[in-house]
């Protein structure tokens, strides 16, 4: 699979933003629920088994942080950068991600169920087994990112750019890939409806077209070489 070009980010936040809030204050705000975390960076923080309970994050940078068993559902992230972070057993269900960038992050199994993603980039990241079911996704750019066995069910997709991503065995039901360029991605074993309507209008390469033809039960005849 070709390596993708680095996707342009959306977050309007300086990567060198300094730390203006310590971890204890952050945890207190998350525990309070419906609080605001703004204008700070957290470096190397380890957060586990907590719920953010609707916290809003604005102009925040997370660098090298570890989130384990953290429930970020019903939160709002605006102009937020995750760089070199690990998010394990975490959820962002019904969460609004507005201009959010993930750079070299690992978040296997992340759930974006019924979330709203408006301006999200994923670069050189691991999002295998993630769930986008019933989410609204507008302006998503992903490059060199694993989306293996991701679930895209009844998801509203618009302005999606994928470059060098791994979509092996991803499930796409009741969602349209029309206009999405898949030509640099690995779509081996992609799962779609029996009438393949999810793939109508998608852009694929020649080898991928042959691969998809097998899903339709089409046998491609090779030209016979004539003996001289």
mmCIF file of the C-alpha atoms, coordinates in Angstrom:
data_MODEL
# 
_entry.id   MODEL 
# 
loop_
_atom_site.group_PDB 
_atom_site.id 
_atom_site.type_symbol 
_atom_site.label_atom_id 
_atom_site.label_alt_id 
_atom_site.label_comp_id 
_atom_site.label_asym_id 
_atom_site.label_entity_id 
_atom_site.label_seq_id 
_atom_site.pdbx_PDB_ins_code 
_atom_site.Cartn_x 
_atom_site.Cartn_y 
_atom_site.Cartn_z 
_atom_site.occupancy 
_atom_site.B_iso_or_equiv 
_atom_site.pdbx_formal_charge 
_atom_site.auth_seq_id 
_atom_site.auth_comp_id 
_atom_site.auth_asym_id 
_atom_site.auth_atom_id 
_atom_site.pdbx_PDB_model_num 
ATOM 1   C CA . UNK A 1 1   ? 0.000   0.000   0.000   1.00 0.00 ? 1   UNK A CA 1 
ATOM 2   C CA . UNK A 1 2   ? 1.511   3.381   -0.962  1.00 0.00 ? 2   UNK A CA 1 
ATOM 3   C CA . UNK A 1 3   ? 2.359   5.740   1.824   1.00 0.00 ? 3   UNK A CA 1 
ATOM 4   C CA . UNK A 1 4   ? -0.017  8.684   1.842   1.00 0.00 ? 4   UNK A CA 1 
ATOM 5   C CA . UNK A 1 5   ? 0.885   12.315  1.636   1.00 0.00 ? 5   UNK A CA 1 
ATOM 6   C CA . UNK A 1 6   ? 0.504   14.060  4.964   1.00 0.00 ? 6   UNK A CA 1 
ATOM 7   C CA . UNK A 1 7   ? -3.019  15.384  5.273   1.00 0.00 ? 7   UNK A CA 1 
ATOM 8   C CA . UNK A 1 8   ? -3.440  19.073  5.971   1.00 0.00 ? 8   UNK A CA 1 
ATOM 9   C CA . UNK A 1 9   ? -4.608  19.775  9.478   1.00 0.00 ? 9   UNK A CA 1 
ATOM 10  C CA . UNK A 1 10  ? -7.653  21.701  10.617  1.00 0.00 ? 10  UNK A CA 1 
ATOM 11  C CA . UNK A 1 11  ? -6.865  22.643  14.222  1.00 0.00 ? 11  UNK A CA 1 
ATOM 12  C CA . UNK A 1 12  ? -6.218  26.354  14.676  1.00 0.00 ? 12  UNK A CA 1 
ATOM 13  C CA . UNK A 1 13  ? -3.864  25.955  17.614  1.00 0.00 ? 13  UNK A CA 1 
ATOM 14  C CA . UNK A 1 14  ? -0.113  26.490  17.929  1.00 0.00 ? 14  UNK A CA 1 
ATOM 15  C CA . UNK A 1 15  ? 1.662   23.104  18.290  1.00 0.00 ? 15  UNK A CA 1 
ATOM 16  C CA . UNK A 1 16  ? 4.145   24.771  20.688  1.00 0.00 ? 16  UNK A CA 1 
ATOM 17  C CA . UNK A 1 17  ? 1.385   25.897  23.037  1.00 0.00 ? 17  UNK A CA 1 
ATOM 18  C CA . UNK A 1 18  ? 2.639   25.779  26.622  1.00 0.00 ? 18  UNK A CA 1 
ATOM 19  C CA . UNK A 1 19  ? 1.250   24.063  29.710  1.00 0.00 ? 19  UNK A CA 1 
ATOM 20  C CA . UNK A 1 20  ? -1.062  26.422  31.581  1.00 0.00 ? 20  UNK A CA 1 
ATOM 21  C CA . UNK A 1 21  ? -3.012  23.821  33.515  1.00 0.00 ? 21  UNK A CA 1 
ATOM 22  C CA . UNK A 1 22  ? -1.737  20.879  35.537  1.00 0.00 ? 22  UNK A CA 1 
ATOM 23  C CA . UNK A 1 23  ? -3.229  17.417  35.418  1.00 0.00 ? 23  UNK A CA 1 
ATOM 24  C CA . UNK A 1 24  ? -5.054  17.718  38.735  1.00 0.00 ? 24  UNK A CA 1 
ATOM 25  C CA . UNK A 1 25  ? -6.947  20.791  37.570  1.00 0.00 ? 25  UNK A CA 1 
ATOM 26  C CA . UNK A 1 26  ? -7.818  19.070  34.286  1.00 0.00 ? 26  UNK A CA 1 
ATOM 27  C CA . UNK A 1 27  ? -9.158  16.006  36.093  1.00 0.00 ? 27  UNK A CA 1 
ATOM 28  C CA . UNK A 1 28  ? -11.198 18.210  38.402  1.00 0.00 ? 28  UNK A CA 1 
ATOM 29  C CA . UNK A 1 29  ? -12.782 19.997  35.443  1.00 0.00 ? 29  UNK A CA 1 
ATOM 30  C CA . UNK A 1 30  ? -13.558 16.686  33.746  1.00 0.00 ? 30  UNK A CA 1 
ATOM 31  C CA . UNK A 1 31  ? -15.137 15.346  36.925  1.00 0.00 ? 31  UNK A CA 1 
ATOM 32  C CA . UNK A 1 32  ? -17.210 18.512  37.320  1.00 0.00 ? 32  UNK A CA 1 
ATOM 33  C CA . UNK A 1 33  ? -18.910 17.931  33.984  1.00 0.00 ? 33  UNK A CA 1 
ATOM 34  C CA . UNK A 1 34  ? -19.950 20.555  31.401  1.00 0.00 ? 34  UNK A CA 1 
ATOM 35  C CA . UNK A 1 35  ? -16.814 22.547  32.246  1.00 0.00 ? 35  UNK A CA 1 
ATOM 36  C CA . UNK A 1 36  ? -14.371 24.265  29.889  1.00 0.00 ? 36  UNK A CA 1 
ATOM 37  C CA . UNK A 1 37  ? -10.692 23.475  29.284  1.00 0.00 ? 37  UNK A CA 1 
ATOM 38  C CA . UNK A 1 38  ? -9.104  26.170  27.146  1.00 0.00 ? 38  UNK A CA 1 
ATOM 39  C CA . UNK A 1 39  ? -5.712  27.398  25.927  1.00 0.00 ? 39  UNK A CA 1 
ATOM 40  C CA . UNK A 1 40  ? -3.354  24.817  27.377  1.00 0.00 ? 40  UNK A CA 1 
ATOM 41  C CA . UNK A 1 41  ? -1.141  21.868  26.518  1.00 0.00 ? 41  UNK A CA 1 
ATOM 42  C CA . UNK A 1 42  ? -0.714  18.621  28.398  1.00 0.00 ? 42  UNK A CA 1 
ATOM 43  C CA . UNK A 1 43  ? 2.495   16.689  27.893  1.00 0.00 ? 43  UNK A CA 1 
ATOM 44  C CA . UNK A 1 44  ? 2.991   13.061  28.866  1.00 0.00 ? 44  UNK A CA 1 
ATOM 45  C CA . UNK A 1 45  ? -0.150  12.969  31.014  1.00 0.00 ? 45  UNK A CA 1 
ATOM 46  C CA . UNK A 1 46  ? -1.675  9.605   31.898  1.00 0.00 ? 46  UNK A CA 1 
ATOM 47  C CA . UNK A 1 47  ? -5.444  9.585   32.367  1.00 0.00 ? 47  UNK A CA 1 
ATOM 48  C CA . UNK A 1 48  ? -7.385  6.422   33.111  1.00 0.00 ? 48  UNK A CA 1 
ATOM 49  C CA . UNK A 1 49  ? -10.908 5.277   33.975  1.00 0.00 ? 49  UNK A CA 1 
ATOM 50  C CA . UNK A 1 50  ? -12.575 8.683   34.135  1.00 0.00 ? 50  UNK A CA 1 
ATOM 51  C CA . UNK A 1 51  ? -15.536 10.311  32.412  1.00 0.00 ? 51  UNK A CA 1 
ATOM 52  C CA . UNK A 1 52  ? -15.298 13.804  30.931  1.00 0.00 ? 52  UNK A CA 1 
ATOM 53  C CA . UNK A 1 53  ? -19.077 14.204  31.284  1.00 0.00 ? 53  UNK A CA 1 
ATOM 54  C CA . UNK A 1 54  ? -19.668 16.768  28.560  1.00 0.00 ? 54  UNK A CA 1 
ATOM 55  C CA . UNK A 1 55  ? -16.485 18.828  29.033  1.00 0.00 ? 55  UNK A CA 1 
ATOM 56  C CA . UNK A 1 56  ? -15.597 21.325  26.287  1.00 0.00 ? 56  UNK A CA 1 
ATOM 57  C CA . UNK A 1 57  ? -11.989 21.511  25.076  1.00 0.00 ? 57  UNK A CA 1 
ATOM 58  C CA . UNK A 1 58  ? -10.917 24.591  23.104  1.00 0.00 ? 58  UNK A CA 1 
ATOM 59  C CA . UNK A 1 59  ? -7.428  25.386  21.771  1.00 0.00 ? 59  UNK A CA 1 
ATOM 60  C CA . UNK A 1 60  ? -5.804  22.454  23.549  1.00 0.00 ? 60  UNK A CA 1 
ATOM 61  C CA . UNK A 1 61  ? -2.767  20.351  22.628  1.00 0.00 ? 61  UNK A CA 1 
ATOM 62  C CA . UNK A 1 62  ? -2.222  16.830  23.977  1.00 0.00 ? 62  UNK A CA 1 
ATOM 63  C CA . UNK A 1 63  ? 1.365   15.658  23.391  1.00 0.00 ? 63  UNK A CA 1 
ATOM 64  C CA . UNK A 1 64  ? 2.470   12.134  24.211  1.00 0.00 ? 64  UNK A CA 1 
ATOM 65  C CA . UNK A 1 65  ? -0.505  11.545  26.506  1.00 0.00 ? 65  UNK A CA 1 
ATOM 66  C CA . UNK A 1 66  ? -2.058  8.197   27.410  1.00 0.00 ? 66  UNK A CA 1 
ATOM 67  C CA . UNK A 1 67  ? -5.824  7.842   27.795  1.00 0.00 ? 67  UNK A CA 1 
ATOM 68  C CA . UNK A 1 68  ? -7.043  4.468   29.041  1.00 0.00 ? 68  UNK A CA 1 
ATOM 69  C CA . UNK A 1 69  ? -10.688 3.672   29.645  1.00 0.00 ? 69  UNK A CA 1 
ATOM 70  C CA . UNK A 1 70  ? -11.599 7.360   29.332  1.00 0.00 ? 70  UNK A CA 1 
ATOM 71  C CA . UNK A 1 71  ? -15.160 8.254   28.344  1.00 0.00 ? 71  UNK A CA 1 
ATOM 72  C CA . UNK A 1 72  ? -15.104 11.405  26.239  1.00 0.00 ? 72  UNK A CA 1 
ATOM 73  C CA . UNK A 1 73  ? -18.716 11.053  25.129  1.00 0.00 ? 73  UNK A CA 1 
ATOM 74  C CA . UNK A 1 74  ? -20.945 14.112  24.794  1.00 0.00 ? 74  UNK A CA 1 
ATOM 75  C CA . UNK A 1 75  ? -17.874 16.372  24.831  1.00 0.00 ? 75  UNK A CA 1 
ATOM 76  C CA . UNK A 1 76  ? -16.929 19.155  22.413  1.00 0.00 ? 76  UNK A CA 1 
ATOM 77  C CA . UNK A 1 77  ? -13.431 19.474  20.964  1.00 0.00 ? 77  UNK A CA 1 
ATOM 78  C CA . UNK A 1 78  ? -12.665 22.666  19.031  1.00 0.00 ? 78  UNK A CA 1 
ATOM 79  C CA . UNK A 1 79  ? -9.176  23.436  17.678  1.00 0.00 ? 79  UNK A CA 1 
ATOM 80  C CA . UNK A 1 80  ? -7.559  20.485  19.436  1.00 0.00 ? 80  UNK A CA 1 
ATOM 81  C CA . UNK A 1 81  ? -4.379  18.615  18.494  1.00 0.00 ? 81  UNK A CA 1 
ATOM 82  C CA . UNK A 1 82  ? -3.560  15.077  19.632  1.00 0.00 ? 82  UNK A CA 1 
ATOM 83  C CA . UNK A 1 83  ? 0.110   14.364  18.876  1.00 0.00 ? 83  UNK A CA 1 
ATOM 84  C CA . UNK A 1 84  ? 1.778   11.050  19.658  1.00 0.00 ? 84  UNK A CA 1 
ATOM 85  C CA . UNK A 1 85  ? -1.039  10.020  21.994  1.00 0.00 ? 85  UNK A CA 1 
ATOM 86  C CA . UNK A 1 86  ? -2.462  6.617   22.858  1.00 0.00 ? 86  UNK A CA 1 
ATOM 87  C CA . UNK A 1 87  ? -6.185  6.241   23.456  1.00 0.00 ? 87  UNK A CA 1 
ATOM 88  C CA . UNK A 1 88  ? -7.104  2.746   24.598  1.00 0.00 ? 88  UNK A CA 1 
ATOM 89  C CA . UNK A 1 89  ? -10.634 1.590   25.420  1.00 0.00 ? 89  UNK A CA 1 
ATOM 90  C CA . UNK A 1 90  ? -11.867 5.149   24.932  1.00 0.00 ? 90  UNK A CA 1 
ATOM 91  C CA . UNK A 1 91  ? -15.165 6.495   23.593  1.00 0.00 ? 91  UNK A CA 1 
ATOM 92  C CA . UNK A 1 92  ? -16.130 9.702   21.808  1.00 0.00 ? 92  UNK A CA 1 
ATOM 93  C CA . UNK A 1 93  ? -19.799 8.874   21.329  1.00 0.00 ? 93  UNK A CA 1 
ATOM 94  C CA . UNK A 1 94  ? -22.168 11.744  20.540  1.00 0.00 ? 94  UNK A CA 1 
ATOM 95  C CA . UNK A 1 95  ? -19.118 14.001  20.673  1.00 0.00 ? 95  UNK A CA 1 
ATOM 96  C CA . UNK A 1 96  ? -18.520 16.986  18.392  1.00 0.00 ? 96  UNK A CA 1 
ATOM 97  C CA . UNK A 1 97  ? -14.997 17.137  16.962  1.00 0.00 ? 97  UNK A CA 1 
ATOM 98  C CA . UNK A 1 98  ? -14.623 20.502  15.259  1.00 0.00 ? 98  UNK A CA 1 
ATOM 99  C CA . UNK A 1 99  ? -11.192 21.182  13.712  1.00 0.00 ? 99  UNK A CA 1 
ATOM 100 C CA . UNK A 1 100 ? -9.369  18.325  15.445  1.00 0.00 ? 100 UNK A CA 1 
ATOM 101 C CA . UNK A 1 101 ? -6.079  16.749  14.318  1.00 0.00 ? 101 UNK A CA 1 
ATOM 102 C CA . UNK A 1 102 ? -4.644  13.356  15.243  1.00 0.00 ? 102 UNK A CA 1 
ATOM 103 C CA . UNK A 1 103 ? -0.924  13.042  14.498  1.00 0.00 ? 103 UNK A CA 1 
ATOM 104 C CA . UNK A 1 104 ? 0.902   9.710   15.033  1.00 0.00 ? 104 UNK A CA 1 
ATOM 105 C CA . UNK A 1 105 ? -1.775  8.527   17.454  1.00 0.00 ? 105 UNK A CA 1 
ATOM 106 C CA . UNK A 1 106 ? -2.993  5.053   18.379  1.00 0.00 ? 106 UNK A CA 1 
ATOM 107 C CA . UNK A 1 107 ? -6.706  4.750   19.132  1.00 0.00 ? 107 UNK A CA 1 
ATOM 108 C CA . UNK A 1 108 ? -7.808  1.198   18.245  1.00 0.00 ? 108 UNK A CA 1 
ATOM 109 C CA . UNK A 1 109 ? -11.486 0.547   18.733  1.00 0.00 ? 109 UNK A CA 1 
ATOM 110 C CA . UNK A 1 110 ? -12.375 4.211   19.255  1.00 0.00 ? 110 UNK A CA 1 
ATOM 111 C CA . UNK A 1 111 ? -16.138 4.731   19.061  1.00 0.00 ? 111 UNK A CA 1 
ATOM 112 C CA . UNK A 1 112 ? -17.454 7.840   17.313  1.00 0.00 ? 112 UNK A CA 1 
ATOM 113 C CA . UNK A 1 113 ? -21.007 6.475   17.473  1.00 0.00 ? 113 UNK A CA 1 
ATOM 114 C CA . UNK A 1 114 ? -23.568 9.152   16.580  1.00 0.00 ? 114 UNK A CA 1 
ATOM 115 C CA . UNK A 1 115 ? -20.809 11.756  16.757  1.00 0.00 ? 115 UNK A CA 1 
ATOM 116 C CA . UNK A 1 116 ? -20.290 14.853  14.641  1.00 0.00 ? 116 UNK A CA 1 
ATOM 117 C CA . UNK A 1 117 ? -16.921 15.252  12.903  1.00 0.00 ? 117 UNK A CA 1 
ATOM 118 C CA . UNK A 1 118 ? -16.433 18.577  11.110  1.00 0.00 ? 118 UNK A CA 1 
ATOM 119 C CA . UNK A 1 119 ? -12.850 19.129  10.038  1.00 0.00 ? 119 UNK A CA 1 
ATOM 120 C CA . UNK A 1 120 ? -10.872 16.142  11.339  1.00 0.00 ? 120 UNK A CA 1 
ATOM 121 C CA . UNK A 1 121 ? -7.484  14.948  10.138  1.00 0.00 ? 121 UNK A CA 1 
ATOM 122 C CA . UNK A 1 122 ? -5.720  11.663  10.895  1.00 0.00 ? 122 UNK A CA 1 
ATOM 123 C CA . UNK A 1 123 ? -2.065  11.257  9.933   1.00 0.00 ? 123 UNK A CA 1 
ATOM 124 C CA . UNK A 1 124 ? 0.158   8.217   10.461  1.00 0.00 ? 124 UNK A CA 1 
ATOM 125 C CA . UNK A 1 125 ? -2.290  6.902   13.041  1.00 0.00 ? 125 UNK A CA 1 
ATOM 126 C CA . UNK A 1 126 ? -3.916  3.674   14.167  1.00 0.00 ? 126 UNK A CA 1 
ATOM 127 C CA . UNK A 1 127 ? -7.717  3.659   14.177  1.00 0.00 ? 127 UNK A CA 1 
ATOM 128 C CA . UNK A 1 128 ? -8.356  -0.019  13.487  1.00 0.00 ? 128 UNK A CA 1 
ATOM 129 C CA . UNK A 1 129 ? -11.746 -1.355  14.598  1.00 0.00 ? 129 UNK A CA 1 
ATOM 130 C CA . UNK A 1 130 ? -13.090 2.180   15.112  1.00 0.00 ? 130 UNK A CA 1 
ATOM 131 C CA . UNK A 1 131 ? -16.838 2.757   14.899  1.00 0.00 ? 131 UNK A CA 1 
ATOM 132 C CA . UNK A 1 132 ? -18.333 5.628   12.880  1.00 0.00 ? 132 UNK A CA 1 
ATOM 133 C CA . UNK A 1 133 ? -21.877 4.253   13.001  1.00 0.00 ? 133 UNK A CA 1 
ATOM 134 C CA . UNK A 1 134 ? -24.646 6.839   12.596  1.00 0.00 ? 134 UNK A CA 1 
ATOM 135 C CA . UNK A 1 135 ? -22.101 9.669   12.755  1.00 0.00 ? 135 UNK A CA 1 
ATOM 136 C CA . UNK A 1 136 ? -22.102 12.811  10.629  1.00 0.00 ? 136 UNK A CA 1 
ATOM 137 C CA . UNK A 1 137 ? -18.695 13.228  8.970   1.00 0.00 ? 137 UNK A CA 1 
ATOM 138 C CA . UNK A 1 138 ? -17.898 16.372  7.016   1.00 0.00 ? 138 UNK A CA 1 
ATOM 139 C CA . UNK A 1 139 ? -14.362 17.285  5.894   1.00 0.00 ? 139 UNK A CA 1 
ATOM 140 C CA . UNK A 1 140 ? -12.309 14.282  6.992   1.00 0.00 ? 140 UNK A CA 1 
ATOM 141 C CA . UNK A 1 141 ? -8.721  13.917  5.776   1.00 0.00 ? 141 UNK A CA 1 
ATOM 142 C CA . UNK A 1 142 ? -6.787  10.756  6.572   1.00 0.00 ? 142 UNK A CA 1 
ATOM 143 C CA . UNK A 1 143 ? -3.362  9.713   5.325   1.00 0.00 ? 143 UNK A CA 1 
ATOM 144 C CA . UNK A 1 144 ? -1.114  6.736   6.131   1.00 0.00 ? 144 UNK A CA 1 
ATOM 145 C CA . UNK A 1 145 ? -3.684  5.641   8.688   1.00 0.00 ? 145 UNK A CA 1 
ATOM 146 C CA . UNK A 1 146 ? -5.033  2.208   9.558   1.00 0.00 ? 146 UNK A CA 1 
ATOM 147 C CA . UNK A 1 147 ? -8.811  1.905   9.498   1.00 0.00 ? 147 UNK A CA 1 
ATOM 148 C CA . UNK A 1 148 ? -8.760  -1.894  9.387   1.00 0.00 ? 148 UNK A CA 1 
ATOM 149 C CA . UNK A 1 149 ? -12.152 -3.441  10.162  1.00 0.00 ? 149 UNK A CA 1 
ATOM 150 C CA . UNK A 1 150 ? -13.647 -0.031  10.858  1.00 0.00 ? 150 UNK A CA 1 
ATOM 151 C CA . UNK A 1 151 ? -17.428 0.203   10.929  1.00 0.00 ? 151 UNK A CA 1 
ATOM 152 C CA . UNK A 1 152 ? -19.186 2.768   8.749   1.00 0.00 ? 152 UNK A CA 1 
ATOM 153 C CA . UNK A 1 153 ? -22.879 2.048   9.195   1.00 0.00 ? 153 UNK A CA 1 
ATOM 154 C CA . UNK A 1 154 ? -25.574 4.559   8.304   1.00 0.00 ? 154 UNK A CA 1 
ATOM 155 C CA . UNK A 1 155 ? -22.902 7.278   8.370   1.00 0.00 ? 155 UNK A CA 1 
ATOM 156 C CA . UNK A 1 156 ? -23.365 10.587  6.567   1.00 0.00 ? 156 UNK A CA 1 
ATOM 157 C CA . UNK A 1 157 ? -20.164 11.267  4.643   1.00 0.00 ? 157 UNK A CA 1 
ATOM 158 C CA . UNK A 1 158 ? -19.138 14.406  2.771   1.00 0.00 ? 158 UNK A CA 1 
ATOM 159 C CA . UNK A 1 159 ? -15.783 15.822  1.646   1.00 0.00 ? 159 UNK A CA 1 
ATOM 160 C CA . UNK A 1 160 ? -13.800 12.746  2.688   1.00 0.00 ? 160 UNK A CA 1 
ATOM 161 C CA . UNK A 1 161 ? -10.158 12.487  1.538   1.00 0.00 ? 161 UNK A CA 1 
ATOM 162 C CA . UNK A 1 162 ? -8.269  9.213   2.038   1.00 0.00 ? 162 UNK A CA 1 
ATOM 163 C CA . UNK A 1 163 ? -4.650  8.751   0.984   1.00 0.00 ? 163 UNK A CA 1 
ATOM 164 C CA . UNK A 1 164 ? -2.626  5.620   1.652   1.00 0.00 ? 164 UNK A CA 1 
ATOM 165 C CA . UNK A 1 165 ? -5.088  4.299   4.249   1.00 0.00 ? 165 UNK A CA 1 
ATOM 166 C CA . UNK A 1 166 ? -5.770  0.671   5.120   1.00 0.00 ? 166 UNK A CA 1 
ATOM 167 C CA . UNK A 1 167 ? -9.480  -0.139  4.886   1.00 0.00 ? 167 UNK A CA 1 
ATOM 168 C CA . UNK A 1 168 ? -9.032  -3.916  4.928   1.00 0.00 ? 168 UNK A CA 1 
ATOM 169 C CA . UNK A 1 169 ? -12.244 -5.719  5.902   1.00 0.00 ? 169 UNK A CA 1 
ATOM 170 C CA . UNK A 1 170 ? -13.983 -2.452  6.732   1.00 0.00 ? 170 UNK A CA 1 
ATOM 171 C CA . UNK A 1 171 ? -17.770 -2.611  6.860   1.00 0.00 ? 171 UNK A CA 1 
ATOM 172 C CA . UNK A 1 172 ? -19.658 0.035   4.904   1.00 0.00 ? 172 UNK A CA 1 
ATOM 173 C CA . UNK A 1 173 ? -23.440 -0.295  5.066   1.00 0.00 ? 173 UNK A CA 1 
ATOM 174 C CA . UNK A 1 174 ? -26.074 2.362   4.303   1.00 0.00 ? 174 UNK A CA 1 
ATOM 175 C CA . UNK A 1 175 ? -23.367 4.963   3.650   1.00 0.00 ? 175 UNK A CA 1 
ATOM 176 C CA . UNK A 1 176 ? -22.256 6.425   0.330   1.00 0.00 ? 176 UNK A CA 1 
ATOM 177 C CA . UNK A 1 177 ? -18.619 6.499   -0.824  1.00 0.00 ? 177 UNK A CA 1 
ATOM 178 C CA . UNK A 1 178 ? -19.558 8.495   -3.925  1.00 0.00 ? 178 UNK A CA 1 
ATOM 179 C CA . UNK A 1 179 ? -16.759 10.881  -4.849  1.00 0.00 ? 179 UNK A CA 1 
ATOM 180 C CA . UNK A 1 180 ? -14.305 9.342   -2.354  1.00 0.00 ? 180 UNK A CA 1 
ATOM 181 C CA . UNK A 1 181 ? -10.917 8.526   -3.950  1.00 0.00 ? 181 UNK A CA 1 
ATOM 182 C CA . UNK A 1 182 ? -9.913  5.062   -2.752  1.00 0.00 ? 182 UNK A CA 1 
ATOM 183 C CA . UNK A 1 183 ? -7.238  4.519   -5.390  1.00 0.00 ? 183 UNK A CA 1 
ATOM 184 C CA . UNK A 1 184 ? -4.280  4.699   -2.965  1.00 0.00 ? 184 UNK A CA 1 
ATOM 185 C CA . UNK A 1 185 ? -5.983  2.703   -0.207  1.00 0.00 ? 185 UNK A CA 1 
ATOM 186 C CA . UNK A 1 186 ? -6.111  -0.997  0.588   1.00 0.00 ? 186 UNK A CA 1 
ATOM 187 C CA . UNK A 1 187 ? -9.761  -2.068  0.276   1.00 0.00 ? 187 UNK A CA 1 
ATOM 188 C CA . UNK A 1 188 ? -9.152  -5.813  0.460   1.00 0.00 ? 188 UNK A CA 1 
ATOM 189 C CA . UNK A 1 189 ? -12.200 -7.609  1.809   1.00 0.00 ? 189 UNK A CA 1 
ATOM 190 C CA . UNK A 1 190 ? -14.309 -4.454  2.129   1.00 0.00 ? 190 UNK A CA 1 
ATOM 191 C CA . UNK A 1 191 ? -17.847 -5.376  3.191   1.00 0.00 ? 191 UNK A CA 1 
ATOM 192 C CA . UNK A 1 192 ? -20.804 -3.698  1.502   1.00 0.00 ? 192 UNK A CA 1 
ATOM 193 C CA . UNK A 1 193 ? -24.458 -4.425  0.772   1.00 0.00 ? 193 UNK A CA 1 
ATOM 194 C CA . UNK A 1 194 ? -25.430 -7.148  -1.685  1.00 0.00 ? 194 UNK A CA 1 
ATOM 195 C CA . UNK A 1 195 ? -26.239 -4.565  -4.362  1.00 0.00 ? 195 UNK A CA 1 
ATOM 196 C CA . UNK A 1 196 ? -22.951 -2.685  -3.770  1.00 0.00 ? 196 UNK A CA 1 
ATOM 197 C CA . UNK A 1 197 ? -24.732 0.668   -3.769  1.00 0.00 ? 197 UNK A CA 1 
ATOM 198 C CA . UNK A 1 198 ? -22.290 2.050   -1.172  1.00 0.00 ? 198 UNK A CA 1 
ATOM 199 C CA . UNK A 1 199 ? -19.502 1.895   -3.800  1.00 0.00 ? 199 UNK A CA 1 
ATOM 200 C CA . UNK A 1 200 ? -21.377 3.694   -6.563  1.00 0.00 ? 200 UNK A CA 1 
ATOM 201 C CA . UNK A 1 201 ? -19.446 6.787   -7.576  1.00 0.00 ? 201 UNK A CA 1 
ATOM 202 C CA . UNK A 1 202 ? -16.315 5.852   -5.617  1.00 0.00 ? 202 UNK A CA 1 
ATOM 203 C CA . UNK A 1 203 ? -12.966 6.356   -7.380  1.00 0.00 ? 203 UNK A CA 1 
ATOM 204 C CA . UNK A 1 204 ? -10.764 3.260   -7.593  1.00 0.00 ? 204 UNK A CA 1 
ATOM 205 C CA . UNK A 1 205 ? -7.619  2.167   -9.425  1.00 0.00 ? 205 UNK A CA 1 
ATOM 206 C CA . UNK A 1 206 ? -7.464  -0.464  -12.153 1.00 0.00 ? 206 UNK A CA 1 
ATOM 207 C CA . UNK A 1 207 ? -6.299  -3.272  -9.844  1.00 0.00 ? 207 UNK A CA 1 
ATOM 208 C CA . UNK A 1 208 ? -8.990  -2.375  -7.337  1.00 0.00 ? 208 UNK A CA 1 
ATOM 209 C CA . UNK A 1 209 ? -11.617 -2.473  -10.087 1.00 0.00 ? 209 UNK A CA 1 
ATOM 210 C CA . UNK A 1 210 ? -10.566 -6.039  -10.882 1.00 0.00 ? 210 UNK A CA 1 
ATOM 211 C CA . UNK A 1 211 ? -10.720 -6.876  -7.175  1.00 0.00 ? 211 UNK A CA 1 
ATOM 212 C CA . UNK A 1 212 ? -14.212 -5.416  -6.845  1.00 0.00 ? 212 UNK A CA 1 
ATOM 213 C CA . UNK A 1 213 ? -15.358 -7.242  -9.950  1.00 0.00 ? 213 UNK A CA 1 
ATOM 214 C CA . UNK A 1 214 ? -14.834 -10.518 -8.114  1.00 0.00 ? 214 UNK A CA 1 
ATOM 215 C CA . UNK A 1 215 ? -17.319 -9.321  -5.488  1.00 0.00 ? 215 UNK A CA 1 
ATOM 216 C CA . UNK A 1 216 ? -19.869 -8.958  -8.283  1.00 0.00 ? 216 UNK A CA 1 
ATOM 217 C CA . UNK A 1 217 ? -19.139 -12.486 -9.451  1.00 0.00 ? 217 UNK A CA 1 
ATOM 218 C CA . UNK A 1 218 ? -17.597 -11.212 -12.668 1.00 0.00 ? 218 UNK A CA 1 
ATOM 219 C CA . UNK A 1 219 ? -14.863 -13.381 -14.188 1.00 0.00 ? 219 UNK A CA 1 
ATOM 220 C CA . UNK A 1 220 ? -12.297 -11.454 -16.218 1.00 0.00 ? 220 UNK A CA 1 
ATOM 221 C CA . UNK A 1 221 ? -10.968 -13.316 -19.232 1.00 0.00 ? 221 UNK A CA 1 
ATOM 222 C CA . UNK A 1 222 ? -7.283  -12.996 -19.914 1.00 0.00 ? 222 UNK A CA 1 
ATOM 223 C CA . UNK A 1 223 ? -6.156  -12.577 -23.501 1.00 0.00 ? 223 UNK A CA 1 
ATOM 224 C CA . UNK A 1 224 ? -4.604  -15.697 -24.936 1.00 0.00 ? 224 UNK A CA 1 
ATOM 225 C CA . UNK A 1 225 ? -1.095  -15.408 -26.244 1.00 0.00 ? 225 UNK A CA 1 
ATOM 226 C CA . UNK A 1 226 ? -0.867  -16.646 -29.818 1.00 0.00 ? 226 UNK A CA 1 
ATOM 227 C CA . UNK A 1 227 ? 2.015   -18.957 -30.634 1.00 0.00 ? 227 UNK A CA 1 
ATOM 228 C CA . UNK A 1 228 ? 4.181   -17.744 -33.453 1.00 0.00 ? 228 UNK A CA 1 
# 
